Amino acid sequence: MDTTSILLQITPIPFLSIVIWGLLILAAMYLARKPFHRSVGALGRLVRNAMRLAAASVVQAEKRLETRNREVLLKAGLDHAERHLEREFDRISQAVNRDLESYPKLQRNLQETLIKLEEDYRSSTEIPQSLPDWVKVIEAIAKIKPNGDHMVANMLEEIHQTLAEQHKTALDRHRKDVAQRHGILSRMLPVWRGMHKTLEGLEKSISSLNLRAKRIDQYMDEYQETRRQTDTAYRTLSSSSLTQFFISGLVLLVAIGGAVINFNLIALPMSEMVGGASYIGPYKTSDVAGLVIICLEICTGLFLMESLRVTRLFPIIGSMDDRMRKNFFWIALGLLTILAGVESALAFMRDRIAADMEALRQTLAGVSPGSMATSIIPTVGQMVMGFILPFILTFVAIPLESFVASSRTVLGVVAAWSLRTVAFFLRLAGNLGFYLGRFLANLYDLLIFPALWLEGVVVRAMSRNNAKETEREQPPSVEDGQGYAPAAEGGKEVAE
């Protein structure tokens, strides 16, 4: 006989046994109501406080991470601004040395030119000599009409001839003086043009220096803003880092596509060099060798860019002296050229191997290989691509540096957002645990509602009885005229 049958046989009637057991369970649950409420409430508060403490710890970690991200971002922005300022100062120094180092000589030439122009101007301002005063007298005598005297006529003829000769001589001298003045002015024109051209060049140099000075002022403002660690500088640097992250990531994806094409160019001929049946683990040795060559080209390109000071991924290369860095540049360039030549030769081998494999397939298929006209253009194209792609992959160093520098900021932002999300869910779990405890307490009361109803009825009945007893114990009121309240101070009777 099972336990259920035993429990139902406490009375001859099973239904009555069920009712009795239900009343006993209800009474037991009623008696355990307050301990259950305290236990569930304590458990809910424990869960909420634990989750709140965990959320507070996560929030503190988020704040420390944000502070660290801010410091790193502002430090990177400060270095970037210093690099901009250093570059602009170098450029303005070169511009000053190139354009203004000959300024004393230019000033001396301008002074000499001005003195020469002044002398020519003074020479050109000399007024030509006028006709002599006696010419007027001769003209007046020449106007006298002859009166028939032969001697007077001869004299007047000679005077007229003398006047004409003097006038012609004076006119020729005047024309010569004017021509001399025009010659001086015509010689002044090239000098003026040369001076104007020199001044225009000087003006362009000064304008360029002014533009560079304004740019330096702008960079200096950004540098000061970054040094003050203002919120504006932080937001600007964050936006710039996110932009650089996505742009450099896109460029790196394009570079990976170029590396894949480069790998396909050399994978097939590498199988002929190292053997197509050789494996390193699950991978072919030819594929691994091709990847190694591409990685060596990329590393050589990185070192090449580092030696040119285009990137700064390796500070030890940038700290070398100029002579050693120059030697390092030529070594890297030579190695990269050798690798590019090897890859070009492998691309040539690939074209030949592909043609031999196609002929072999036709032979195995029982088809005589046709005498197809072969073109040298695909071969030359593959060789050119094999030689150019290593140099193109060299420029991967620029987006790689930008990606590495901006990924620190992006990862910090993502980590801070993740911690903020974890803190939110921890608070949510704490509140859910607390209100779940209250829900369980209310559900417990719902299960024992008959006992709670009976308790309410008993409590209300006891309250009514207590109220009636209180009314009986109260003395008669004044309105009924049956009594007075006790005497107050001074013997006065105060009515209730």
DAURKA-V400262 format. One record per pair of residues at least 6 apart in sequence whose ideal C-beta (glycine too) atoms are under 6 Angstrom apart, sorted by the first residue. I is the first residue (numbers start at 1). GAP is how many residues later the second one is. Records with the same first field share a line. If there is no record, write none. Layout:
BEGIN
I=GAP, GAP
END
This chain:
BEGIN
8=6, 9
10=7
11=6
26=422, 425
29=419
30=418, 421
36=408
37=404
40=397, 400, 401
41=396
43=394
44=389, 390, 393
47=386
48=382, 385, 386
51=375, 378, 379
52=378
54=372
55=368, 371, 372
58=361, 364, 365
59=364
61=358
62=354, 357, 358
65=350, 351
66=350
69=343
70=164
73=164, 336
74=152, 155
77=149, 160
78=148
81=141, 142, 145
84=135
85=134
88=127, 128
92=120
99=106
113=78, 82
120=64, 68
123=61
124=57, 60, 61
128=46, 49
131=39
135=31
138=21, 25
141=18
142=17, 18, 21
146=7
225=8
226=7
241=165, 168
244=158, 162
245=161, 165
248=151, 154, 155
249=154
251=148
252=147, 151
255=141
259=35
262=32, 127
263=27, 31
265=82, 121
266=24, 77, 80
267=20, 23
268=82, 85
269=77, 80, 81
270=16, 19, 20
271=15
274=11, 12, 15
278=7
280=8
297=42, 93, 96
298=95
300=32, 35, 36
301=92, 93
302=95
303=29
304=28, 90
305=6, 92
306=8, 11
307=18, 21, 22
311=86, 90
312=6
313=88
339=51
340=47, 50
343=43
344=39, 42, 43
347=35, 36, 39
348=35
351=28, 31
359=10
362=7
476=6, 7
477=19
478=17, 18
484=9
485=9, 11
487=6
488=6
END
